[in-house]
């Protein structure tokens, strides 16, 4: 049986397949080059980049959870200058779309980073308004529709690149946040980031994480992520990149049936890189088995 077409369109980007690594679960993309071909993926999403280098939170920063994990890494990264000097040249050799995840303490930080990246050879910016493991910026902005509108509007003025706005599930109405991003000029909604959780060491009567709380990810959050992708799809006309607990081809199809144009895969890339890199081929085979002629046909195909 002939293979089906796996190309998908996400705003202005055409991806050879809808599988992307989730920011923060893949480093900058260079760590796995000796073992895998990144060009099998639909694109590359970088680890979060901030204007200045960040050391992140104190350790311990990782804790296990039932069918998932908690992390409080705190957006550790080498800063924008180092990123431009060392990683942009590397990305020029990759034959796939590059999406850079951007974080900041305040709107001015986001604007400064995006303005510097405007002339670089990258394809899109994923604006992280949803990390729960830092005290300023990110989720403190992303939980308020007005702040989301103002921040995205300011970034839009300095950047012509596609803006992917990464939203938090830790809000009362994610649809309202998505609509604010759309009104401000966003091109894509990324959803969802991690859920805020806590792990306790009962013998020491203390939180396991030095940060006390962390972001819960993994298969345990998939039902929540699917629900919120559905809500966003009903609220805005923008393409959606879905994420949250994806472990196999059927999970990818579920997100796409609910309206996602592509997906980002996080925890699976950490626990089983082989399975992650095999996912594009398994997705093609599974969609073909279900009678689809192209992956694009999957989107919005859920019968309700």
C-alpha positions as CSV (number, residue, x, y, z in Angstrom):
1,X,0.0,0.0,0.0
2,X,1.3,3.4,-0.9
3,X,2.4,5.8,1.8
4,X,0.2,8.7,2.6
5,X,1.2,12.4,2.5
6,X,2.4,13.4,6.0
7,X,3.0,17.1,5.2
8,X,1.1,19.6,7.4
9,X,0.7,23.4,7.3
10,X,1.2,25.5,10.5
11,X,0.6,29.1,9.7
12,X,3.3,29.9,7.1
13,X,5.4,26.8,7.8
14,X,5.1,23.6,5.9
15,X,6.3,20.6,8.0
16,X,7.2,17.3,6.5
17,X,5.2,15.7,9.3
18,X,3.5,17.0,12.4
19,X,6.0,15.7,15.0
20,X,8.1,18.3,16.9
21,X,10.1,18.0,20.1
22,X,8.7,20.0,23.0
23,X,10.8,22.9,24.2
24,X,12.9,21.9,27.2
25,X,12.9,18.2,26.5
26,X,15.4,18.2,23.7
27,X,18.0,20.7,24.8
28,X,19.1,22.8,21.8
29,X,18.9,19.9,19.4
30,X,22.6,19.2,19.2
31,X,22.9,16.6,22.0
32,X,21.3,13.8,19.9
33,X,23.0,14.5,16.6
34,X,25.5,11.7,17.0
35,X,22.7,9.2,17.4
36,X,19.7,10.4,15.4
37,X,18.8,12.3,12.2
38,X,16.8,15.3,13.3
39,X,15.6,15.7,9.7
40,X,13.1,12.9,10.3
41,X,11.2,15.4,12.4
42,X,8.7,18.0,11.2
43,X,10.8,20.7,12.8
44,X,12.9,21.6,15.8
45,X,11.7,23.6,18.9
46,X,14.6,25.0,20.9
47,X,15.0,25.1,24.7
48,X,13.8,28.4,26.1
49,X,16.1,31.4,25.5
50,X,16.1,34.5,27.6
51,X,17.9,37.9,27.2
52,X,20.4,37.1,29.9
53,X,21.8,33.7,30.9
54,X,19.8,31.9,33.6
55,X,21.1,29.4,36.1
56,X,17.6,28.0,36.8
57,X,16.3,26.9,40.2
58,X,18.2,25.1,42.9
59,X,18.3,21.3,43.0
60,X,16.5,18.9,43.3
61,X,14.6,20.0,40.2
62,X,13.0,16.7,39.1
63,X,10.6,14.4,40.9
64,X,8.7,11.3,39.7
65,X,5.0,11.2,39.6
66,X,2.5,8.5,38.8
67,X,2.6,8.2,35.0
68,X,4.5,11.5,34.7
69,X,7.1,13.7,36.2
70,X,7.4,17.1,38.0
71,X,10.1,19.5,36.9
72,X,11.2,22.9,38.3
73,X,14.3,23.5,36.2
74,X,13.5,27.2,36.0
75,X,14.4,27.9,32.4
76,X,18.1,27.4,32.7
77,X,19.8,28.6,29.5
78,X,23.0,30.3,28.3
79,X,21.4,33.6,27.2
80,X,20.7,35.2,23.9
81,X,24.2,36.2,22.9
82,X,25.6,32.7,23.4
83,X,22.6,31.2,21.6
84,X,23.1,33.4,18.5
85,X,26.9,32.8,18.4
86,X,26.8,29.0,19.0
87,X,23.4,27.7,17.9
88,X,22.2,29.8,15.0
89,X,25.2,28.7,12.9
90,X,24.4,25.0,13.7
91,X,20.7,25.5,12.9
92,X,21.7,26.8,9.4
93,X,22.9,23.2,8.6
94,X,19.5,21.6,9.6
95,X,17.1,21.0,6.7
96,X,14.0,21.6,8.8
97,X,12.0,24.5,10.3
98,X,13.5,26.0,13.4
99,X,11.2,27.4,16.1
100,X,12.9,29.3,19.0
101,X,11.2,29.3,22.4
102,X,11.4,32.7,24.0
103,X,11.0,33.6,27.7
104,X,11.4,36.8,29.7
105,X,10.9,38.5,33.1
106,X,8.7,41.2,31.6
107,X,7.3,42.2,28.2
108,X,10.4,44.3,27.4
109,X,12.5,41.2,27.7
110,X,10.4,39.3,25.2
111,X,10.5,42.2,22.8
112,X,14.3,42.6,23.1
113,X,14.9,38.9,22.4
114,X,12.4,38.8,19.5
115,X,13.8,42.0,18.0
116,X,17.4,40.5,18.1
117,X,16.1,37.3,16.5
118,X,14.3,39.1,13.7
119,X,17.3,39.0,11.3
120,X,18.4,35.5,12.2
121,X,17.8,32.4,10.1
122,X,15.0,30.9,12.1
123,X,11.4,30.3,11.1
124,X,9.2,31.0,14.1
125,X,9.2,32.2,17.7
126,X,7.3,30.2,20.4
127,X,6.5,32.8,23.0
128,X,6.5,31.1,26.4
129,X,3.8,32.7,28.5
130,X,3.1,29.7,30.6
131,X,6.2,28.3,32.5
132,X,5.0,27.8,36.1
133,X,8.5,27.5,37.6
134,X,9.7,31.1,37.6
135,X,8.5,33.9,39.8
136,X,8.3,36.7,37.1
137,X,7.2,36.7,33.5
138,X,5.8,33.6,31.8
139,X,2.7,32.4,33.6
140,X,2.4,35.6,35.6
141,X,1.8,37.3,32.2
142,X,0.1,34.4,30.5
143,X,-2.7,34.1,33.1
144,X,-4.0,37.6,32.4
145,X,-5.7,38.2,29.0
146,X,-4.8,41.9,29.1
147,X,-1.1,41.2,29.7
148,X,-1.2,38.6,27.0
149,X,-2.7,41.0,24.5
150,X,-0.2,43.8,25.5
151,X,2.8,41.5,25.3
152,X,2.0,39.8,22.1
153,X,1.1,43.2,20.5
154,X,4.5,44.6,21.5
155,X,6.3,41.6,20.1
156,X,4.2,41.8,16.9
157,X,5.5,45.3,16.3
158,X,9.2,44.1,16.1
159,X,8.9,40.7,14.6
160,X,7.6,39.5,11.2
161,X,8.2,35.8,12.1
162,X,5.3,33.5,13.0
163,X,4.4,33.9,16.6
164,X,3.5,30.7,18.4
165,X,2.0,31.6,21.8
166,X,2.4,28.9,24.4
167,X,-0.4,28.8,26.9
168,X,-0.8,27.6,30.4
169,X,-3.5,25.1,31.6
170,X,-3.3,26.8,35.0
171,X,-6.0,29.4,34.2
172,X,-9.8,29.5,34.7
173,X,-10.6,30.1,31.0
174,X,-7.9,29.2,28.4
175,X,-10.3,30.3,25.6
176,X,-10.2,33.9,26.8
177,X,-6.4,33.8,26.8
178,X,-6.3,32.3,23.3
179,X,-8.6,35.0,22.0
180,X,-6.4,37.7,23.5
181,X,-3.4,36.3,21.7
182,X,-5.3,36.0,18.5
183,X,-6.5,39.6,18.7
184,X,-2.9,40.8,19.3
185,X,-1.6,39.2,16.2
186,X,-0.5,35.7,17.1
187,X,-0.2,33.2,14.3
188,X,-0.4,29.9,16.3
189,X,-1.4,28.7,19.7
190,X,0.8,26.1,21.5
191,X,-1.0,24.2,24.2
192,X,-0.5,23.1,26.8
193,X,2.4,23.8,29.1
194,X,2.7,21.8,32.4
195,X,0.2,21.7,35.3
196,X,1.4,23.0,38.6
197,X,1.9,20.2,41.2
198,X,3.8,19.3,44.3
199,X,5.6,16.1,45.5
200,X,6.2,15.4,49.2
201,X,8.9,13.4,51.0
202,X,6.8,12.1,53.9
203,X,9.8,10.9,55.9
204,X,11.4,14.3,55.9
205,X,8.1,16.1,55.9
206,X,9.3,18.3,53.1
207,X,8.6,19.0,49.5
208,X,10.9,17.0,47.2
209,X,11.5,19.9,44.9
210,X,13.7,22.8,46.1
211,X,11.2,25.1,44.3
212,X,8.4,23.4,46.3
213,X,6.1,23.3,43.2
214,X,6.9,22.1,39.7
215,X,5.3,21.5,36.4
216,X,3.6,18.1,35.9
217,X,4.0,16.5,32.5
218,X,3.7,13.0,31.0
219,X,0.8,10.7,30.1
220,X,-1.1,11.6,33.2
221,X,-1.9,15.1,31.8
222,X,-3.1,14.0,28.3
223,X,-6.9,14.1,29.1
224,X,-6.5,17.6,30.3
225,X,-4.5,18.7,27.3
226,X,-7.0,17.1,24.9
227,X,-9.9,19.0,26.5
228,X,-8.1,22.3,26.4
229,X,-7.0,21.9,22.7
230,X,-10.7,21.3,22.0
231,X,-11.7,24.4,23.9
232,X,-9.1,26.5,22.1
233,X,-10.2,25.2,18.7
234,X,-13.7,26.3,19.4
235,X,-12.5,29.8,20.5
236,X,-10.1,30.9,17.8
237,X,-9.3,30.3,14.1
238,X,-5.6,30.0,14.6
239,X,-3.6,26.8,14.0
240,X,-2.9,24.8,17.2
241,X,0.2,22.9,18.1
242,X,-1.0,20.5,20.8
243,X,1.1,18.8,23.5
244,X,0.7,17.0,26.8
245,X,1.3,13.3,27.5
246,X,1.8,12.1,23.9
247,X,3.3,8.6,23.9
248,X,2.3,7.0,20.6
249,X,0.7,7.5,17.2
250,X,-2.8,7.2,18.5
251,X,-2.1,10.1,20.9
252,X,-1.0,12.3,18.0
253,X,-4.1,11.4,16.0
254,X,-6.3,12.3,19.0
255,X,-4.8,15.8,19.3
256,X,-5.2,16.3,15.5
257,X,-8.8,15.0,15.5
258,X,-9.6,17.6,18.1
259,X,-8.1,20.4,15.9
260,X,-4.3,20.4,16.3
261,X,-2.3,21.0,13.1
262,X,0.9,19.5,14.7
263,X,2.1,18.3,18.1
264,X,5.1,18.7,20.4
265,X,6.3,15.6,22.2
266,X,8.1,16.0,25.5
267,X,8.3,13.3,28.1
268,X,8.6,10.5,25.5
269,X,11.7,12.1,24.1
270,X,13.2,12.0,27.6
271,X,12.3,8.4,28.5
272,X,12.6,6.7,25.1
273,X,14.4,8.7,22.4
274,X,14.1,5.7,20.0
275,X,10.3,5.7,20.3
276,X,10.2,9.4,19.8
277,X,12.2,9.3,16.5
278,X,10.2,6.3,15.3
279,X,6.9,8.3,15.8
280,X,6.7,10.0,12.4
281,X,6.8,6.6,10.6
282,X,4.4,5.0,13.1
283,X,2.0,7.9,12.6
284,X,2.0,7.5,8.9
285,X,1.4,3.8,9.1
286,X,-1.4,4.2,11.7
287,X,-3.2,6.9,9.7
288,X,-3.0,4.8,6.6
289,X,-4.4,1.8,8.5
290,X,-7.4,4.0,9.5
291,X,-8.1,5.0,5.9
292,X,-6.7,8.5,5.7
293,X,-5.2,9.6,2.4
294,X,-3.1,12.4,4.1
295,X,-2.3,13.5,7.6
296,X,-4.0,16.8,6.9
297,X,-7.3,14.9,6.7
298,X,-7.0,13.9,10.3
299,X,-7.4,17.5,11.6
300,X,-10.9,18.2,13.0
301,X,-12.1,14.7,12.0
302,X,-13.5,13.8,15.4
303,X,-17.2,12.8,15.3
304,X,-19.0,14.5,18.1
